[in-house]
Amino acid sequence: MALKRGWWTAAIFAGCLGAIGPALAQNPIIYPNEGQSAEQIEQDKFHCYGWARDQSGFDPMQRQQASNAPPPREAPKGGVGRGAVRGGLGGAAVGAIAGDAGKGAAAGAVGGAVIGGARRRDQRRQQQAATQQWAQQEVAQYEQARGNYDRAYAACLEGRGYTVK
């Protein structure tokens, strides 16, 4: 059963994010150094959320896509079947020259199927490697954007008289 590219690409990306998700989901500990009230703390947190979002270009309240780069394209279809047809045609041509087109076509079809199947497997491996590399790059870009936001948020709160850990 063939899986659709969109599903397994998303699964790889989600798996990579899932590995770092718990670390990213932790909220900072905020201590009011100047005896700020609960209401003032919430106002400052809201203000700093907006400021950090504007400074970093990252919004932790939105579902993020690390970049606009699409996942790698799926490998072209038709490795074994096309290989058999091409091999058969080539074998028939060689067999006709040699005097037995039938044997040449059969040998060419078998050889073409073997070569076509090997090429298709190699294309799938390359596709999987490219998708994995793309997912790792997406995770790295997400981590960097989230880190920039977290630093800006902490700087804002510290500037308003809080200790942030």
Buried (B, 14 or more C-beta within 10 A) or exposed (E): EEEEBEEBBEEBBEEBBEEBEEEEEEEEEBEBEEEBEEEBBEEBBEEBBEBBBEBBEBBBEEEBEBEEEEBBEBBEEEBBBBBBBBBBBBBBBBBEEEEBBEBBBBBBBBBBBBBBBEBBEEBEEEBBEBBBEBBEBBBEBBBEBBEBBBEBBBBBBBEBBBEBE
